[in-house]
Amino acid sequence: MEHINQFRQKTQPIKQKTSQEGQKSSGIAKQKWAILSLSSIPLVMTLGNSMLIPVLPSMEKKLHISSFQSSMVITVYSIVAIILIPLAGYLSDHIGRKKVIIPSLIIAGIGGAVSGWAAWKFDQAFWLILLGRGLQGVGAAGAAPIVLPLVGDMFKNEGDVSSCLGLIETSNTFGKVLSPILGASLAGFIWFLPFFAFPVFCIISVLLMIFLVKSPKREVNTIPFQQFFNNVKKTFTEKGRWLYAIFFIGGILMLILFGILFYLSELFEREYGIKDIKKGFFLALPLGALCLSSFITGKMIKKNKVLMKWITVGGILASALSIAALWLSIKLWYMITMFLICGIGIGAGLPSLDALITEGVKKNERGTITSIYSSMRFIGVAAGPPIIALLMKYSNHWIFILLSILSLLAAIVAFIAIKPSKKEQLEKS
């Protein structure tokens, strides 16, 4: 009898584990259309920004502007989003995620139409294009950043959350892969056509959100602003060390990524005569590596915070080394190979950062905290192109020195500041 009891005790955890895995897979399966719809949002927002990168040299010629001015088309979008993202996060915590996301997508679509109309109808269209890009930034503030907390609301199982965030980040990076090809293809017909394509994508995403995404039932318990502010302040007091680290790392990775994209777009055309669709495919190579890396990482990390830390550190170090290696040569295929490695490193880090921050805060503060993280990422997007545009006036080596130092600094911060608790380390083992 003792042997039988021992056998039952040993097999019971296995049965529980199997049951949990079944619940997990069914949870993902039940929400597959909602996940697909949510994935369309970062995809659309990424298209709205990255799709213009291969178009910037043509824009400079058509509008008679400098490369620094053309970089502002990316930067204005991001600056407006940076300012409004925390407000959107706060509103989403109080009135609901969908009530913020859907109007934001509509505003973003209107912004794209304004920029396209200005480029079509006016000779001196630069400032009106920036106005439209500002409206797109307003919409972006309340769309893609709110997806992260909504995913956290939809699933109770941390493994499900990590897997879904991996898919969302993959959708984001897939948008970056598709963007240069699509942007260059559309601009091959009419240079401002990418502006008009964006509202179409927004309409599709709005329809998917309305019909296929059901927000989780929220408890009717409105917290006064002062109490909410004190709760968020307490969260930063208790968890500030690793939260600030993730904010910093996310911003640095986006600065590096968009700085590289801007640099390559300019370099391909000026030095190698690579233009239009061909340039789009060349830009898509490192972004494809980033997309695949994000997808694999999202599948691997589950709820293992120790693994998240080491993948993040390792990925950023790989990026730092690959950029530093460009000091030796910028021959075309050598350079593309190094940026492929850099893309893999960045792609490995992003899903881990998303999961760490989404799972590490309370649900009623999740929108606000993740929105601050999204703001930091947008700061990186905003800073990358103009910094690279200024450095390109001097030597390429200064670009590689700056980006490799920033990558190394981000890796050190991740190593020192991201420290899973003893309980999480025991769960891992």
N, C-alpha and C positions, 0 to 999 in steps of 0.2 A: 504493500500500500504506500509506503514511503516513496518508493521509486515512481509510482504512478503520480503521486502528488507533486514530486519534484518535476516530473515530465510536464504536468499541467502548468506549473508555475513558469517553466521555461518557454512553453509554447504560447502562453497567454500574451506576452509582449509582442511576439511575432504576429499574432492575429490582430492585435491592436494596431500595430504598425501598418499591416496590410490594409486594415479598415481605413486608417488615416490617409494612406496613399490613394485609396479608391475615392474617398471624399474629395481629396485634392484634385484628382483628375476630373471628377464629375463637376466640381466647382468651375474649373477652367472651361470644360466642355459646354456647360450651361450658359456661360457668358461669352462664347466665342464671337457672336455677332457684335456684341457690345464692345469687346476688345478690338475687333476690326474697325469699328466706328471711331473709337477713341484714338486708335493708331493713325487714323486719317488726319487728325488735328496737327500733331507735330510734323507729319509729312507735308501738309499744306503750308504750315507756317515756315518750314524750312525751304520749300519751293519759293515762297514769296520773297525770301531773302537771298538764298544761294543761287537761285536761277538767274539773278542779275550779274553775278560775278563775271562770267565770260562775256557779258554784254558791255561791261564798263569801258574797255578800249574803244569800241564803236561809239559809245555815248560821248566819250571825250572828243572824238572827231566831229560828230554831228552837232554837238552843242558848243564846241570850241571851249572846252574846260580842261583844267589840269587833272593829273591823276589823283592829286590830293582832293580836289573838288568831287571827282567821281567817287572817291572812297566815302564821301559824306552821304551818298545815297544809301549805303549800308549802315553808316554810323547813326544817322538821324532816326531811322527805324528803331535802332537798338536803344538810343538814349531815351526816347519817349517811353518805350517799353520798360526800361529800368525804373523810371519815375513812378509809373502807374502799377507795376506788378504787385507791390505790397498792398496797395488799396484793393486790387482785384482779389488777392488772396484773402484779405480780411472780409470782403463782401461774400466770397464763396463760403467762408466758415459760418456766415450768419444767414444768408438768404438761399444758399444751395449752389452746387457746382454748375448745373445745367443753366440756371438763370443768369449766370455770368458768362458761360462759354458761348451760348448761342448768339446773344446780341454782339459779343465781341467778334465773332466770325463775320457777322454782317457788316460791322464797322470796318473790319480789315478788307473785306471785298470792295466796299465803297472807296477806300483809300487807293487800292490798286486801279480802280476805274478812273479816279481823278488823275493819277500819274500818267496813265495811258492816254487819256483825253488831252492832257496838257502837252505831252510829247507829240501827239498827232496834229493838234490845231495851232500850236504856237511855235515861232522860231526861237524865241528866248524863253524856253520852257523850264530851265533848271530849277528856279525857285518854286514854281508850281508843282514840279515833280517831287521836290523835297516836302512840300505841304502834303501831297498824297501819301508819301512814305511815312510822314508823321502820323497820319490817320491809320495807316497799316500798323504802325507801332502801338497805337491805342488798342487796336483789335488784338494784336499779338499778346499784349499784357494780360488780357483776360481769357485767352484761349489755351495755348500750349502749357503754360505753367500750372494751370488748374487741373490738367489731366493727371499729374502725379498724385495729388491728394485724393482725387476721385477714384483712382485705382486702389489706393490704400483703404478707402471707404468700402469698396465693393467686395473685398476678400478679407476673411478673418485669418486665414492661414498665411503665415509669413512667407512660406515657400511659394504659394500662389502669387503673392504680391511681387516677390523677386522675379518670378518667371514672367509675369505680365509687364513689369517695368523693363525687363530685358527686351521684350517685344516692342514696347513703346520706344525705347532708345534705338532699337534696330530700325523702326519705322522712321525715326528722326534721321538716322544716318543714311537710310535708304533714300530719303528725300535729298540728302546731300549728294548721293551718287547720281540720282536721276537729274538733279537740278542743272548741272553744267551741260549735260547732253540736251535736255529739253530746252533750256534757255538759249543755247547756241543754235539749235534747230529752228526755233521760232524766230529768233533774231535774223536768221538767214533769209527769211521772207521779208519781214519788216522789223527794224531794230527795236521798236517799242512794243511789239506784240506780246512779250512776256508779261508786261503790266496788265494787259487785258485778259490773259489766261488765268491770272490769279483769282479774280472774282468768280470765275466758273468753278474752280476748285473749292472755293469757300462755300458756294451754294450746295455742292455735293456733300461737303462735310456737315453743313447745317441739317440737311435732310436725313443723313445717317444718324446724327445726334437726336433729332426729334423722334424718329421712328424706332430706333434700335437700342438706344441707351436708356435704361431705367435707373434713376438715382436711388441709392439705398434709402430706406425710410429713416428720416431724421427725427430725433427727439425734439419736441417743441419746448425748448429750454434756452431762451435767449439770454446770454450772459451780458450784463452791463459792460460798456466799453472799458471802464476803469478796472473792473475785475479781470476782463479778458487781457488787458494790457499787463496787469500784474502777473497773470498766469504765464504769459509769453516771456516777461522779464525773468520770472522764476526759472523757466525752461533754459534760458540763456545762462543764468547763474549756475545752474546745475550741470548743463551739458555744453556750455559755451566753448570749451577747449576743442572738442572734435567738430562742433557745428561750424565755428569760424574756420577751422582747417578745411572742411569740405567746401565752404563758400569760396575760399581762396583758391583751392585746387580747381574747382569747376570753372572759375573765371580765367585762370591761367590756361587751362586746356582749350577753352574756346578762343582765347587770344591767339594761341599758337595755331590752331586749326584755320581760323579765318585769315590770319596773317599769311600762312602758307598758301591758301587758295588765292588770295589777292596777288601774292608774289608770283605764283606759277602762271596765273592768267596774263599778267603783264609780260613775264619773261618768255613764255611760249610764243607770243606774238612778235615781240621785239627782236629776240635773239635767234629764234628757230623758225619764224614764219609759219607757225602752227595756228590756224584760225578756224572759226566757225565750228562745225560739228566735230571735226578732227580734234580741235582743242577741247571740246566738251568731253570727248572720250578719254583724252589724256588726263584731264582733271578728275575724271571719274575713277581712275585707277587707285590712287591712295584712299579715296573715299569708299570704294568698294571693299578694300581691305579693312577699313574702319567699321563698315556695316557688318561684315562677316564676323569680325572680332567681337562686336557688341552682342550679336545674336548668340554666339557660342558662350560668351561670358554669362549672359543672362540665364542660359540653361544650366550652367555649372554651379553658380554661387548658391542657389537655393536660399536658405536662411543662415548660411555659414559666414558670420561676420569676420572671423579670422581669415578665411579665404578671401573675402572681399578686400580686406586691408592689403594682403600680400599681392593680390592681382593688381590692385591700384598702384602700389609702389613699383612692382616689376614693370608694369605697362608704361608708367611715366619715365622710368629709367631707360627703357628701350627707346622711347621717343627722344630723350636727351642725347643718347649716344648716336642715334641715327642722324640727328640734326648736326651734332658736332662733327660727324664724319664728312659733312659737306664742305668743311674747310679744305679738304684735300682736292676736291674736284666738283664742278657743276656740269660735267658732260651729261647729256640728256638722259640716257638710260641708267647711269649710276645715280643721278639725282632722283629719278622716279623710284628706283629701288629703295633708296634711303627714306623717301617720303612714304613708301608702302609700309616700311617697318614702323615709321612714326604713326601712321594711321592705325596700325594694329595695336600699338601701345595706347593711343588715346581711346580707341574703341573698347579696349579691355577695362579701362578705368571708369568710363562714364556710367555703365549699368550698376557697378558696385557703389558709386557715389549716390546714385538715385535711390538704391535700396537702403543704404545706410541711413540716409536722411528721412526717407518716408517711413521706415519702420521704427525709427528712433524717437519719434515725438507722438504726443497724444492726438487723437483724431480731431478734437475740436480746435487744435492749434495747427494742424497739419497744413492747411491751406496757406496760412500766414508764413510759417517757417519755410515751406518749400518754395513759396513765392519769392522770399528773400534770396534763396539759393538760385532761383531762376534769374533774378535781377543780377546777381554776380556773374552768371554765365553770359547774360546780355552785355554786361560791362566788357567782358572779354571780346565778344563779337564786335562791339562798338570800337574798341581800342585797337584791335589787330590791323585792319586795313590802313588807317591813317598813319600808324607808327611805321608800318612797312613802307608806305608811300614816301615818308620822310627819309627813311634809311636808304631807300633805293637811289637817292640822289648822291650817295657816297659809295661805299663798297658793299658788295654782297656779304662779305665776311662779318660785317657788323650785324647783319640780320641773323646769321647763324649763331654768332656769339650770344646775342641777346636771347634768342629763343631757346638755346641749349641751357643757358644759365637759369632762365625762368623754369624750364622743365626740371632741372636738377633741384632747384629750390622747392618746387611743388612736391617732388618725391621725398625730400627730407621732411617737409611738413607732414606728409601722409605717414611717414615712418614714426615720427615722434608723437603726433597728436591723436592719431586714430588708434585707440587702445580698447579692444573688446574687453568686457568685464570677465572676471574669473569664471562666472557661471557660463558665459558664452563660449569660453575656451574649453570648459569641461564638456559642454554639449557637443562641441566639435570633435573632441577626442572620444 
